[in-house]
Amino acid sequence: MTSRYGLEIRAATAGDAAGLSDLLGSNGHAIAPRILADRLDTIRQDQGAVLIALEWGPPSGVVVLHWYRTLEAPQPIAQVTMLLVGVDERRRGVGRLLIKAGSQAARIAGCGALELLVPPEQTGLAAFCMATGFAEAGNRFSRPLRKSLKTE
């Protein structure tokens, strides 16, 4: 998917790992390119997609989706597990285009709904969701499945 402004939205590959690692690292998510390349391959083989926004250099944004089935819904539900746009690229429609491309990928995968979890402290993201057609639908709780190992 390409916009008229030279911005391309496409599936991320292992070859994008270095640039994606830089984008994530500059936003507080440090992941080594080699590890990121492995994770990109795993997500692509599982029930999900990683789409990146590219303009004239390294990725300027990323959306990660996973789909899953529930007993209540007749079709799988796609969940956005990461939506990130570089600081210098914000307020230019990149996030909106990533959500649009992610929605298309989810529809192709047979999903009937798209959800995005927003931490309470991220009011800007909540406003973005409302502006892009999401409706607020409750809270989420999480707990680890294993006890954390302490290293000294």
N, C-alpha and C positions, 0 to 999 in steps of 0.2 A: 504494500500500500504506500503510495507516494502522494504527498500533497503538492499543490502548485507552488509552494515556497521552497522546494528543494529538500524538504524533510521526508525521510523514508522511514516507514515502520515495517519491520520484518522480524522473523524468528531469529533469535540469537543462536549462534553456533559456538563451538569450542574456540574458534578463531577470534571471537569477540571477547574472550575472557580477560585479556590484559586491559582493554579499554573499559570494560564493565567493572573490573576490579578497581580501577582508578575512580570511576563514578561512585561506586559504593563506598570506597575508602574516604572520599572527600565528604561523604554524608554520614560518617560514623559507623560504617559496616565493613570493616576490614576483612577481606577474604583474599587469600593468595590466588593468583591467576590459575595455577595448576589445579587447585581444589575447586575453584569456580568452574573450570572447564569440565571436570568430572560431574559436578552437580548439574550443569546445563544438559549434559548428555542424559543423565538419569531422569531429569524432569521431562525431557522430550520423549523418553521411552515409557514413562509412566502416564498417569492421567493428568496432564498439564501442559502448559506452554509458557515460554519466556519470550516476550517481544521487546525489541529495543527500538528507540528513536535515534536516527542518525541524520546529521545534516552535512557538515563538511569535515568531520573528524571522528573522534571517538564517540561512543554513545552519549546522548544528552538526556536520556530517560529510559526507564525500564518498567514493565509491568509483568508480574509473575502470577499465573492462574493455575489453580488445581480444580478438578471437578470430582464430585462424589455423589453417590446415591443416598437417598433417605427413604424411610418407609412411607412418609407422608407425601412426597412429591412424585409425580409420574415420570418426570425426566430428571437427569442429573442436575445438580446445582454447581455453578462455577463460582469459586471464591478467589478474589484478588488477595494474594498473600503478600504482595509488595507492589507499591506504586511509588516510583521515585523519579523526580525530575531534577536535574542539576540546578544549583542555585541561580546561575546566570541565565538559565533557560526558562525559568518560571514566568508565568503571566504572558506566555506566548501561544497558548493552546496546545502545548505538547502533551500535557496530562490528559486533556480531553481527547486528543487523537489516539493516545495509548488505550484509553478506556473504550473508545469506539472500535479499535482493532481487536482488543481483547474480547469485546462482546461478539464480534464476528467469529473469532476463533471458537468461542464457547458455543455459539449457535451451530457451527459446523460440527462440533463434537456432540451435538444432540442435547445440549443443556437448555433448560427452560427458564433459568433465572441467574442473575449475577449478584453476588454480595461482596461487600468490602467492609472489613472490620476496622473501626476507627477508635483508637484509644481516646479516652475522655479529654486528655490534655491537648489533643490535636484539633483545635476548633477550626483551623483553616481547612483541614482535610474534610471535616464534617460539612463545612459550607460548600466545598468543592463537590462533595457527593450530592448534596441537595440541588446544586446548580446543574448537575449532569444527569438528573433523573432518578437518583436513588431515593428511597424512603427509609426513614429510621425504623428499625425492627428489633429492638431489644438489646441485651447485653451479653457478654461472653465471659466465662470463667475458664481458667486453665490451671493445670497442675502437672508437674513432671511425672513421668512413668518410672523413673529410677532415682534412687538417692544420688545426689551429686557426690563425686569423689573429691575429697580435699587433698590438695598437694601442698607439701610444705618444703 
